[in-house]
Amino acid sequence: MASGLKRNIQEIYAAGHMAMNGSAYPMPQNGGQMMPAAIKPDLAEYMHQTPLDPNANQDVKKSRLDPQSKQDPSRVLHLRNIPQQLSESEVLFLGLAFGMLKNVLFLRSKNQAFLEFESLSDAQQMVAHFSQTTSTFNGKKIFVQFSNHQELNTDPNNSNNLAAKSALAEALTLWHSAKHGAKNTVLRATILNMIYPVTLDVLNQIFSKFGQLLKIITFNKNDKFQALIQMKDPAAAQNAKQALQGQNIYNGCCTLQIEFSKLASLEVRFNNDKSRDFTNLLLPTGDGMQQGGNDVAAYNMNGPPINTYSNQSGIIGASPNFMQAVQAAANQMPFGAQNASAQFQGGFNFGQMGNMMQQSQQSQMQAQYQQGQQQMSNQGQYGTPVLLVSNLNEEFVNPDALFTLFGVYGDVVRVKILFNKKDSALINFSNAQHASTALANLDRIKLWSKQIRVFPSKHLTVQMPKDGQPDAGLTKDFSNSPLHRFKKPGSKNFNNIFPPSATLHLSNIPQNVTEQQLKDIFGRYGTIKAFKFFQKDRKMALCQMSSIEEATHALILTHNYQLADNMHLRVTFSKATI
């Protein structure tokens, strides 16, 4: 057995298991003795009888205590500390990233596995990768080392081994499909009338109900959000196209327009919130790109490279109405249900999909929208595009500052600071959806040393002062401002709406502007903890301040900052950390 087990082989064999005749298994007295043929305790039930190595216990201790200790290369690798959330297929995909697998042994109760490669060089590559790269999965680091075995001689009649063989065959099929593809397996989905963001994980949850989804790439083209989605086979792709074409993801908007792509397979370079290869968990995240939830791209300036992965299953599990509707549609497909997780009774009208989707919380944007609308409804002002902001710092507040801050979440057309109560203001958005998004994100944030409050207003519009009426510059119209972020339908800015954070995303940076120049600008408004240009695109950077309040202050004063002729800095909140 492998040298990294927490207990030596003899201890594992004897750990409280019973013999097939019901008696306790007697511990061998000498390490070199064979196990009794009739006895199959613990790991022995998976393996053919093998002589025990009397020096195995010393090797185990040496391997644990001396990370530099060397083992003879083997085609069999021992994986330890495997998170329970990783499926057997995902564990196999870790190995298939380096070469073809011949056999596998899973010890799920011990969070361990053994992978046998067809080629010794492939096994060596996997060991080298995991020793040189810190790869974490659901927050746990998997340890990979050579096994003492030169081959996996598993019992072919054991039920667990049969299941492992089946999992390996399925993983190999998916791996081959992902790598080579086939005609009519790649779909191009275009989102029309995209009022709310549609994320990669939302698309994954929707399309995976109709078959195994292998890869996704999302992008913006011609001011429209699009996605290329590679399914396992043509039948799964046809199922999804037939059921989802022309349907609304959200009620009355985000309409799916689906067609077959001419591509037979997709090439994914990064696993992040823009693209993902579900058959290769070891792809990098890409500089400055991060996934939602626990999929945080880690930056390690001085240490080894870091890869992170978090299993995304169940992201929309709290939306039973919508997902049951999608599953019911999948069950009605002429090719049969794919990946059916449950059977649903009764008929189903897929035209109701949008209404059901509106009740779900598939994305942060939709959840924020519902939260804002609920607050509006409680005050009897459902759907107002005007917000009332109170507890502002009178010393610093002005219409331009409020336009910039609230403009992160929607297009602000007018701002009015109340003449008789200058710590309060009215913010008029172009529509109620923008207002509700701002409400959900900015209520109770700290601004200019005070915690502001944001409420729906009883007003439906903000009026400009009449001629001759005193105003002192407290009301300003921004209807024709070139700084509106969401003017274009399907703007990529809809996909980059995040709550206030200490990290700012900078874009539109001229090539001749240095890191120090940007640090000098942002350093006026607080302490800079970290700064990083995007490796692939130097026009963008991340700047992490010491607090959310400092970052908010910096955003207000640096957004649209002129860095060169016709080059103005664009600043927004990021979900990243450096």
DRENBAKOL-130408 format. One line per field, with one value per residue (C-alpha): residue number from 1; residue in three letters; x, z, y. Coordinates in steps of 0.001 Angstrom, whole numbers, m for minus. Example, Ala and Ser with C-alpha at 12.3 -4.5 7.8 and 13.67 -1.06 7.14 Angstrom:
# residues 2
seq <- (1  2)
type <- (ALA  SER)
x <- (12300  13670)
z <- (7800  7140)
y <- (m4500  m1060)
END
This chain:
# residues 578
seq <- (1  2  3  4  5  6  7  8  9  10  11  12  13  14  15  16  17  18  19  20  21  22  23  24  25  26  27  28  29  30  31  32  33  34  35  36  37  38  39  40  41  42  43  44  45  46  47  48  49  50  51  52  53  54  55  56  57  58  59  60  61  62  63  64  65  66  67  68  69  70  71  72  73  74  75  76  77  78  79  80  81  82  83  84  85  86  87  88  89  90  91  92  93  94  95  96  97  98  99  100  101  102  103  104  105  106  107  108  109  110  111  112  113  114  115  116  117  118  119  120  121  122  123  124  125  126  127  128  129  130  131  132  133  134  135  136  137  138  139  140  141  142  143  144  145  146  147  148  149  150  151  152  153  154  155  156  157  158  159  160  161  162  163  164  165  166  167  168  169  170  171  172  173  174  175  176  177  178  179  180  181  182  183  184  185  186  187  188  189  190  191  192  193  194  195  196  197  198  199  200  201  202  203  204  205  206  207  208  209  210  211  212  213  214  215  216  217  218  219  220  221  222  223  224  225  226  227  228  229  230  231  232  233  234  235  236  237  238  239  240  241  242  243  244  245  246  247  248  249  250  251  252  253  254  255  256  257  258  259  260  261  262  263  264  265  266  267  268  269  270  271  272  273  274  275  276  277  278  279  280  281  282  283  284  285  286  287  288  289  290  291  292  293  294  295  296  297  298  299  300  301  302  303  304  305  306  307  308  309  310  311  312  313  314  315  316  317  318  319  320  321  322  323  324  325  326  327  328  329  330  331  332  333  334  335  336  337  338  339  340  341  342  343  344  345  346  347  348  349  350  351  352  353  354  355  356  357  358  359  360  361  362  363  364  365  366  367  368  369  370  371  372  373  374  375  376  377  378  379  380  381  382  383  384  385  386  387  388  389  390  391  392  393  394  395  396  397  398  399  400  401  402  403  404  405  406  407  408  409  410  411  412  413  414  415  416  417  418  419  420  421  422  423  424  425  426  427  428  429  430  431  432  433  434  435  436  437  438  439  440  441  442  443  444  445  446  447  448  449  450  451  452  453  454  455  456  457  458  459  460  461  462  463  464  465  466  467  468  469  470  471  472  473  474  475  476  477  478  479  480  481  482  483  484  485  486  487  488  489  490  491  492  493  494  495  496  497  498  499  500  501  502  503  504  505  506  507  508  509  510  511  512  513  514  515  516  517  518  519  520  521  522  523  524  525  526  527  528  529  530  531  532  533  534  535  536  537  538  539  540  541  542  543  544  545  546  547  548  549  550  551  552  553  554  555  556  557  558  559  560  561  562  563  564  565  566  567  568  569  570  571  572  573  574  575  576  577  578)
type <- (MET  ALA  SER  GLY  LEU  LYS  ARG  ASN  ILE  GLN  GLU  ILE  TYR  ALA  ALA  GLY  HIS  MET  ALA  MET  ASN  GLY  SER  ALA  TYR  PRO  MET  PRO  GLN  ASN  GLY  GLY  GLN  MET  MET  PRO  ALA  ALA  ILE  LYS  PRO  ASP  LEU  ALA  GLU  TYR  MET  HIS  GLN  THR  PRO  LEU  ASP  PRO  ASN  ALA  ASN  GLN  ASP  VAL  LYS  LYS  SER  ARG  LEU  ASP  PRO  GLN  SER  LYS  GLN  ASP  PRO  SER  ARG  VAL  LEU  HIS  LEU  ARG  ASN  ILE  PRO  GLN  GLN  LEU  SER  GLU  SER  GLU  VAL  LEU  PHE  LEU  GLY  LEU  ALA  PHE  GLY  MET  LEU  LYS  ASN  VAL  LEU  PHE  LEU  ARG  SER  LYS  ASN  GLN  ALA  PHE  LEU  GLU  PHE  GLU  SER  LEU  SER  ASP  ALA  GLN  GLN  MET  VAL  ALA  HIS  PHE  SER  GLN  THR  THR  SER  THR  PHE  ASN  GLY  LYS  LYS  ILE  PHE  VAL  GLN  PHE  SER  ASN  HIS  GLN  GLU  LEU  ASN  THR  ASP  PRO  ASN  ASN  SER  ASN  ASN  LEU  ALA  ALA  LYS  SER  ALA  LEU  ALA  GLU  ALA  LEU  THR  LEU  TRP  HIS  SER  ALA  LYS  HIS  GLY  ALA  LYS  ASN  THR  VAL  LEU  ARG  ALA  THR  ILE  LEU  ASN  MET  ILE  TYR  PRO  VAL  THR  LEU  ASP  VAL  LEU  ASN  GLN  ILE  PHE  SER  LYS  PHE  GLY  GLN  LEU  LEU  LYS  ILE  ILE  THR  PHE  ASN  LYS  ASN  ASP  LYS  PHE  GLN  ALA  LEU  ILE  GLN  MET  LYS  ASP  PRO  ALA  ALA  ALA  GLN  ASN  ALA  LYS  GLN  ALA  LEU  GLN  GLY  GLN  ASN  ILE  TYR  ASN  GLY  CYS  CYS  THR  LEU  GLN  ILE  GLU  PHE  SER  LYS  LEU  ALA  SER  LEU  GLU  VAL  ARG  PHE  ASN  ASN  ASP  LYS  SER  ARG  ASP  PHE  THR  ASN  LEU  LEU  LEU  PRO  THR  GLY  ASP  GLY  MET  GLN  GLN  GLY  GLY  ASN  ASP  VAL  ALA  ALA  TYR  ASN  MET  ASN  GLY  PRO  PRO  ILE  ASN  THR  TYR  SER  ASN  GLN  SER  GLY  ILE  ILE  GLY  ALA  SER  PRO  ASN  PHE  MET  GLN  ALA  VAL  GLN  ALA  ALA  ALA  ASN  GLN  MET  PRO  PHE  GLY  ALA  GLN  ASN  ALA  SER  ALA  GLN  PHE  GLN  GLY  GLY  PHE  ASN  PHE  GLY  GLN  MET  GLY  ASN  MET  MET  GLN  GLN  SER  GLN  GLN  SER  GLN  MET  GLN  ALA  GLN  TYR  GLN  GLN  GLY  GLN  GLN  GLN  MET  SER  ASN  GLN  GLY  GLN  TYR  GLY  THR  PRO  VAL  LEU  LEU  VAL  SER  ASN  LEU  ASN  GLU  GLU  PHE  VAL  ASN  PRO  ASP  ALA  LEU  PHE  THR  LEU  PHE  GLY  VAL  TYR  GLY  ASP  VAL  VAL  ARG  VAL  LYS  ILE  LEU  PHE  ASN  LYS  LYS  ASP  SER  ALA  LEU  ILE  ASN  PHE  SER  ASN  ALA  GLN  HIS  ALA  SER  THR  ALA  LEU  ALA  ASN  LEU  ASP  ARG  ILE  LYS  LEU  TRP  SER  LYS  GLN  ILE  ARG  VAL  PHE  PRO  SER  LYS  HIS  LEU  THR  VAL  GLN  MET  PRO  LYS  ASP  GLY  GLN  PRO  ASP  ALA  GLY  LEU  THR  LYS  ASP  PHE  SER  ASN  SER  PRO  LEU  HIS  ARG  PHE  LYS  LYS  PRO  GLY  SER  LYS  ASN  PHE  ASN  ASN  ILE  PHE  PRO  PRO  SER  ALA  THR  LEU  HIS  LEU  SER  ASN  ILE  PRO  GLN  ASN  VAL  THR  GLU  GLN  GLN  LEU  LYS  ASP  ILE  PHE  GLY  ARG  TYR  GLY  THR  ILE  LYS  ALA  PHE  LYS  PHE  PHE  GLN  LYS  ASP  ARG  LYS  MET  ALA  LEU  CYS  GLN  MET  SER  SER  ILE  GLU  GLU  ALA  THR  HIS  ALA  LEU  ILE  LEU  THR  HIS  ASN  TYR  GLN  LEU  ALA  ASP  ASN  MET  HIS  LEU  ARG  VAL  THR  PHE  SER  LYS  ALA  THR  ILE)
x <- (0  983  3405  1216  m1550  m2126  m1894  375  m987  m1249  m3209  m5639  m6219  m6969  m8985  m12060  m13296  m14795  m13892  m16387  m17204  m18056  m14942  m12535  m9670  m6427  m3505  m564  2410  5011  4873  5893  3050  208  m3319  m5606  m7406  m10852  m10384  m11253  m11169  m11144  m8901  m8322  m11819  m10900  m7478  m6108  m3867  m478  2528  2851  6038  7649  9210  5929  5360  8805  8147  4856  6468  9352  7009  4951  7876  10289  8673  11923  11919  11984  9865  10348  8184  5078  2168  m75  m643  m2068  m4421  m5199  m7388  m9992  m13016  m16269  m17904  m15795  m17575  m15792  m15881  m14188  m11448  m10900  m10779  m7853  m5896  m7157  m5718  m2309  m3019  m5087  m6090  m6128  m7646  m8939  m9633  m11813  m11706  m14371  m14726  m11020  m11066  m8472  m8104  m5562  m5199  m3296  m2020  m1232  2041  4641  5522  1896  1935  5200  3698  763  3022  5217  2204  729  4125  4841  1341  m942  m4263  m7200  m10624  m13469  m10794  m8797  m5412  m5164  m1877  m558  2369  3637  2209  4316  2269  3386  m142  m3656  m4620  m8228  m10839  m13069  m15984  m16186  m19252  m17321  m14676  m17368  m18848  m15397  m14837  m18162  m17247  m13908  m15583  m18054  m15295  m13254  m16294  m16888  m13187  m13115  m16304  m14941  m11628  m12811  m16451  m18876  m21200  m24250  m22956  m22113  m24938  m24730  m27113  m27808  m29632  m32042  m33584  m31162  m32390  m30896  m27463  m27286  m24281  m22362  m23705  m27298  m26746  m25085  m28028  m30534  m28785  m27483  m31073  m31131  m27843  m24251  m22700  m18952  m17801  m19115  m17633  m19504  m18757  m20258  m20630  m22530  m23664  m25329  m24424  m23749  m22591  m21133  m22254  m20799  m23037  m22048  m23808  m26128  m29232  m28611  m27974  m31154  m33156  m31924  m32436  m35960  m37069  m35334  m35512  m37497  m38037  m37519  m35067  m36721  m40300  m40655  m36915  m33609  m34944  m32934  m32159  m30445  m28840  m26283  m22695  m20441  m17810  m17407  m15593  m14657  m11182  m11372  m8258  m9576  m12014  m13707  m16985  m16621  m15638  m15379  m14270  m16089  m13753  m10531  m10523  m6859  m7193  m6018  m8549  m6782  m5548  m8239  m11030  m12946  m15913  m18831  m19341  m16207  m14480  m12064  m9051  m6075  m3055  235  2953  5852  4842  3972  1026  m2379  m5411  m8765  m11914  m15274  m18008  m20966  m23705  m26867  m26401  m30026  m31241  m33245  m35398  m37609  m40408  m38192  m35898  m38861  m40258  m37006  m36771  m40341  m39561  m36481  m38575  m40903  m38120  m38402  m34894  m35780  m34743  m31036  m29486  m32939  m32620  m36293  m39556  m42356  m46033  m48626  m48437  m46248  m46590  m43097  m44481  m44784  m41023  m40489  m43061  m41527  m38060  m39108  m39822  m36353  m33086  m30820  m28530  m27442  m28946  m32379  m32245  m31305  m34111  m36689  m35366  m35683  m39134  m40311  m39177  m40994  m44132  m44061  m44204  m46941  m44616  m43964  m41841  m40777  m37572  m36815  m34872  m34635  m31159  m30749  m28006  m25592  m22615  m23620  m19973  m19134  m22380  m23067  m25122  m22067  m20802  m24218  m24542  m21207  m21862  m25457  m24565  m22597  m25951  m28113  m28463  m29180  m31043  m31500  m30224  m31822  m30373  m33245  m33048  m34311  m32663  m29288  m28396  m31052  m31359  m33611  m32015  m34055  m33104  m34095  m36241  m37404  m35122  m32010  m33381  m34069  m30565  m29030  m31321  m30225  m26513  m26136  m28510  m26532  m23104  m20663  m20041  m18058  m17941  m21737  m23971  m26451  m29990  m31707  m35489  m38027  m39455  m43120  m42171  m42173  m39896  m37660  m38659  m36136  m36586  m38681  m37070  m36275  m36755  m33767  m31847  m28158  m27073  m28668  m30588  m28843  m30001  m27854  m30200  m27641  m24567  m22057  m21193  m24294  m23047  m26197  m27442  m26668  m29001  m27081  m24112  m21401  m21680  m24824  m22557  m20223  m22540  m21148  m21792  m19388  m16040  m12515  m11246  m11798  m11696  m9938  m10251  m9466  m5906  m3493  m456  2002  455  2537  1520  3080  1054  m2176  m1079  m399  m3937  m5737  m3396  m4966  m8134  m6810  m4272  m3566  m3116  m2399  m2327  m2163  m2353  m4166  m1530  m3407  m4759  m2771  m5660  m7234  m6072  m7237  m6644  m7389  m7950  m7822  m11609  m14882  m15416  m12044  m12767  m16176  m14616  m11919  m14457  m16481  m13432  m11541  m14243  m13878  m10488  m8621  m5371  m4634  m6284  m9666  m8732  m10755  m10436  m13397  m13823  m16254  m16413  m14860  m15574  m11879  m9207  m5519)
z <- (0  m276  2182  3091  4969  8493  9852  8697  6598  9395  11540  8689  8073  11747  12537  14176  11244  11398  9396  6992  9542  12138  14291  14899  12447  14094  13611  11711  13972  11256  8607  5887  6471  4002  5061  5617  2377  3977  5677  3863  6403  5399  2353  1876  486  m2444  m3160  m4135  m1466  m1340  940  3651  3777  7257  6656  5608  8975  8878  5339  6392  9261  7087  4374  6843  8696  5841  2893  933  1203  m2183  m3341  m6325  m9219  m9853  m12270  m9164  m7264  m3796  m3293  244  1843  m941  m57  299  m2078  m5020  m6984  m8189  m11730  m10584  m8827  m12027  m14058  m11867  m13151  m16733  m16990  m17165  m19097  m19530  m16451  m16308  m12907  m9785  m6139  m4054  m234  256  4003  4364  1770  m268  m3715  m5801  m9527  m11904  m15073  m18304  m18543  m15825  m17269  m16873  m13214  m12697  m14242  m11825  m8792  m10013  m10558  m7098  m5436  m7237  m7242  m4278  m5573  m3182  m3670  m1460  785  1156  m321  m1976  m1456  m4277  m4047  m5573  m4168  m3033  m5515  m9129  m10204  m8759  m8471  m7343  m6754  m9884  m7982  m5300  m5725  m4880  m7457  m10060  m9331  m9594  m12955  m14162  m12963  m14773  m18015  m17797  m17009  m19974  m22232  m21011  m21282  m24881  m25715  m24132  m25967  m29439  m29469  m32264  m34697  m33123  m29553  m29139  m28692  m29042  m26621  m26972  m24204  m25554  m23491  m20640  m17776  m15071  m15170  m16412  m14939  m16015  m13029  m13934  m17459  m16048  m13804  m16629  m19436  m17294  m16759  m20387  m20455  m19300  m19752  m20489  m21136  m21146  m22528  m22000  m23796  m25107  m28849  m30655  m27255  m26462  m23803  m25415  m24357  m26119  m24366  m25154  m24280  m24018  m27196  m29956  m28250  m25100  m27186  m29205  m25993  m24568  m27819  m28329  m24752  m24108  m27449  m27040  m23281  m20717  m17885  m15847  m16190  m19326  m20042  m20590  m23541  m24744  m28447  m29146  m32279  m33077  m33354  m36190  m33612  m32692  m29410  m27203  m25999  m22445  m20973  m17585  m14967  m13633  m13804  m17580  m18728  m17303  m18326  m16054  m17100  m16154  m12600  m12795  m15244  m13827  m12968  m14880  m13385  m11902  m12758  m9964  m9494  m7182  m3895  m2668  m6058  m5135  m7386  m5064  m5669  m4222  m5268  m3578  m3253  m5680  m8084  m6521  m8110  m6361  m7086  m5396  m6276  m7518  m7129  m5526  m6355  m7384  m5124  m3129  m6191  m6365  m8473  m11354  m11284  m11114  m14155  m16058  m14952  m16024  m19440  m19654  m18806  m21700  m24299  m27166  m26450  m22803  m19602  m19190  m15728  m14195  m10462  m9744  m11468  m11398  m11670  m13833  m16979  m17516  m19608  m20370  m21150  m17378  m16994  m16733  m13978  m11997  m12569  m11119  m7799  m7632  m6401  m9100  m9166  m6743  m9016  m8995  m5221  m4795  m7090  m5128  m1835  m3064  m4513  m1271  698  m1785  m1500  2294  1999  m606  m3347  m5503  m8519  m7791  m9565  m6811  m3617  m461  1119  4685  7306  4752  5865  4989  4870  1891  104  m3334  m6371  m8370  m5572  m5191  m8978  m9132  m6194  m6995  m10690  m9972  m9713  m12245  m14498  m12347  m14185  m11364  m7846  m5384  m1971  203  777  4370  5302  3671  5165  2899  m875  m3593  m6287  m9496  m11621  m15209  m14059  m10920  m11442  m11221  m8092  m6364  m7152  m5598  m2584  m1962  m2232  m628  2344  5638  4055  5744  3763  5004  8547  8754  8085  5422  5057  1726  1329  m1511  m1982  m2256  m5306  m8809  m10231  m9116  m10445  m11412  m9582  m11352  m12744  m9959  m7228  m4801  m5072  m4393  m6805  m4754  m7715  m10841  m14013  m15394  m18150  m20888  m18931  m20914  m17682  m17563  m17230  m18355  m21313  m23891  m23814  m22836  m21599  m19996  m16977  m15999  m15341  m13093  m10411  m6956  m3438  m2069  m1268  m348  m3803  m6780  m10425  m12614  m16400  m19397  m18140  m20740  m21533  m20337  m16871  m14214  m11093  m8934  m10634  m9893  m6324  m5873  m7033  m4865  m1932  m1382  m171  2114  2560  m395  779  m2636  m6308  m9382  m13123  m15125  m16729  m20013  m20263  m18770  m19348  m16218  m12618  m9091  m6209  m2700  m44  3712  4171  2245  3344  1911  m1324  m1591  m1044  m3630  m6199  m5884  m6452  m9085  m11438  m14710  m13568  m16633  m17109  m20675  m23612  m24143  m21593  m18391  m15630  m15009  m11453  m9944  m7025  m7491  m5792  m6040  m3379  m4087)
y <- (0  3667  5160  8166  6333  7606  4070  1324  m1482  m3990  m1525  m818  m4506  m5107  m1936  m3355  m5445  m8884  m11942  m13401  m16134  m13464  m13765  m10935  m10810  m11931  m9579  m11147  m11530  m11079  m8388  m10822  m13319  m13612  m12678  m15665  m16470  m16447  m13114  m9841  m7019  m3315  m2735  m6452  m6913  m4654  m6172  m9587  m11105  m9363  m10000  m7403  m5390  m5582  m2143  m519  1174  2817  4028  5584  7508  8627  9865  11870  13402  13968  15774  15396  11597  9888  6980  4755  5981  3941  4026  3864  7099  7543  10541  11715  14394  14268  16464  14580  17082  15884  13194  10076  11464  14681  12715  10754  13974  15074  12093  12261  15770  14074  10876  7738  5749  1963  1243  2978  2195  4533  4657  7352  6778  7617  10420  8533  6985  5087  5844  3561  5221  3438  5380  5947  9374  10526  9487  11356  14498  14400  13994  16847  19127  18594  18995  22271  23788  24440  23100  23365  21865  23072  24552  21315  20501  17091  15236  13054  10628  7402  4195  1242  m805  m1001  m1950  m2106  m5746  m5196  m7879  m7874  m9415  m6730  m4490  m1321  m2170  m2815  614  2185  482  1864  5373  5121  4041  6931  9435  8216  8649  12195  13017  11805  13737  16925  16651  15639  16734  15931  17641  19310  19068  22791  25299  29069  30786  34523  36393  39007  41823  41110  43278  41064  39403  35823  34010  30943  29003  29880  28530  25411  24636  25164  23267  20389  19252  18143  16237  16165  19614  19558  23142  26717  29936  33225  36496  39722  40250  42998  44309  40976  38421  35046  31607  28575  25396  21973  19030  15376  14254  15554  14156  16219  19339  18761  18288  21600  23519  22246  22964  26297  28129  31364  30942  33712  33023  35788  36943  39068  39349  37525  35539  32535  32392  29060  27652  24988  26194  25107  24158  20504  21224  24193  25121  26492  28112  29283  28025  31159  33062  33546  30059  26561  23078  20635  17828  19650  20993  22021  24909  28274  30961  33723  36994  39180  36758  35120  32814  33252  31632  29892  29962  32730  33145  33210  35397  34262  36678  34898  31258  28477  28825  28393  26747  26757  24802  24641  22203  24231  21649  22901  26576  26790  24046  26592  27348  24244  25732  26762  23757  21376  23143  22686  19047  18393  19834  17600  14567  15379  15492  12981  11632  10978  12734  13356  13491  13300  13916  13398  12530  15053  14239  15954  18031  21057  24196  25404  28843  29315  29056  32813  33235  30422  31814  35161  33434  31923  33343  31976  34955  37605  40258  38655  38218  41850  42903  40937  42286  45843  45263  43659  46693  48930  46821  47042  50814  50814  52126  49062  49894  53478  54605  57140  56429  58520  58589  59849  60372  61796  63857  67448  68535  66313  65446  66894  65742  64599  62328  60682  60327  58495  56156  55223  55077  51902  50087  51915  54929  58001  60759  63310  63970  66380  67227  68456  72207  72134  68812  68625  65242  63690  63367  61948  59755  59379  56339  55632  52679  50881  47858  50036  51693  48396  47121  50239  49894  46306  47146  50572  50601  50827  51268  53642  56837  59843  58364  57936  54942  56001  54666  54070  53753  53725  57207  58130  60211  58751  61447  64287  67694  70333  73688  76275  79392  81807  79220  79079  75821  76605  73897  71122  69648  68395  66678  63832  62634  63219  62166  60076  58214  56024  52433  50571  52573  49881  46859  43748  45771  43641  45961  44030  41030  42982  44336  43572  44921  47541  45940  46986  45985  48258  47239  49811  49897  52107  52640  54120  51988  54645  55013  53250  51390  54097  56817  54975  54283  58008  58800  56233  56740  60162  58501  55782  53013  50736  47146  45639  46525  44293  44831  42166  39970  39562  43113  45973  48358  46849  46522  45706  48109  46859  49524  48902  49177  49310  52904  53969  52119  53814  57220  56481  55304  58514  60694  58671  57374  59326  60660  61947  60044  61175  62921  61245  58553  58611  56013  53693  52406  49930  47485  44040  40738  39852  39941  40273)
END
